[in-house]
Amino acid sequence: MVLSNSAIEVESTSEQTKKQNIMKKLMTVLNCSILALGASGGALIMRLYFIHGGKKVWLSSWLQTVGWPLNLIPILLSYLHRRKKAKSQQHSSTKFFFITPRLFLASAIIGLITGLDNYFYSYGLACLPVSTAALIISIQLAFTAAFAFLLVKQKFTASSINAVFLLTTGAGVLAMHASGDRPKNETDRKYYMGFFMTIGAAALYGFSLPAVELAYKKAKQEITYSLVMEMQMVLSLFATVFCTVGMLVNNDFQTIATEAKEYGLGEAMYYFVLAMNGLIFQCFFLGAIGVIFCASSLLSGILIALCIPITEILAVLFYHESFKAEKAVSLVLCVWGFISYFYGEFQQVKKMKRQRPHPAETELAPQPQPTGAIGDDRTSITIVENV
């Protein structure tokens, strides 16, 4: 009878583990999709603002995180689900927020760094074509890999090193021909300021991704997706505060209405572009922090790098930017690097499965059972703990 109960518990635990693995895979796919939308669409919608007469760099920076209240929607839905579950299990109460002062402070600091990163990135897109800015920002993968090694001791495999090398090489191929895309009537000073500002943005974001992962590791509490969304909300809030100060100093709020009337696509389209900036960039940040939660900061960086050739193609289609042979080579290298990374991950999973003991090996051989109920309980608990 004891062995029968133990077998049922083993089977139940196995089913629960399978469900958790399936849910984690679905969450990874969802976050990767959201990140891809934000990484490719964000650069295009921001450049659209500048192409047709937008000139405010601080406003563009502010828009990247001003959508932070949108995080309250999934946080509220998660709370309602937990409260309903608590009532069904006759628990007294459930928390609305899980974030601790320690994580709040870490998120606030990373948020201020993100605000500065947003300004650098916006400045770069104000001066450079989308294709040029995208290839420069891809250098963030190298920064991400370096900071991931220093901050979270990221273990590199041959496949991940190969992926970093291929993606960085793809960006380098494009960089050698970047000067051919210089906009007309662009001064040398403004062009190079945009160039170096974009490199600065790559460095800051390359630091931010492992910093978030480090915050997860040092949290001293269970990291749930609800907590991840809370951290993202705090991060975006402080980035918005940073950019709001810049807008106030630059008097950007007072001149938005004037710029809207002079916008090349019309006043209504001006506000639509601003709103889409806020929405798409919030997808980017939420997707990035979600990928770190489900996988790692390195995967997040690799996905962002993979979106570069996609952004290049979209820039050619929508903004008629040139697509030369070097961009085709870069596209091939980026896709190759992406496949290399996931092939390595697939091999790692297979290796872990081979090393994991088979459930049958953990079952105990039939033993003489004590007659008392206490003996039965102890045997059952031991088997569950071993599983």
Secondary structure, DSSP 8 states (H G I E B T S, - for coil): -HHHHHHHHHHHHHHHHHHHHHHHHHHHHHHHHHHHHHHHHHHHHHHHHHHTT---HHHHHHHTTTTGGGGHHHHHHHHHHHHHHHHHTT-S---S----HHHHHHHHHHHHHHHHHHHHHHHHHHHS-HHHHHHHHTTHHHHHHHHHHHHS-----HHHHHHHHHHHHHHHHHHTTGGGG--TT--HHHHHHHHHHHHHHHHHHHHHHHHHHHHHHTS-S---HHHHHHHHHHHHHHHHHHHHHHHHHHTTGGGHHHHHHH-TT-HHHHHHHHHHHHHHHHHHHHHHHHHHHHS-HHHHHHHHHHHHHHHHHHHHHHH-----HHHHHHHHHHHHHHHHHHHHHHHHHHHHHHHS--GGGGS-------SSHHHHHHHHHHHHHH-
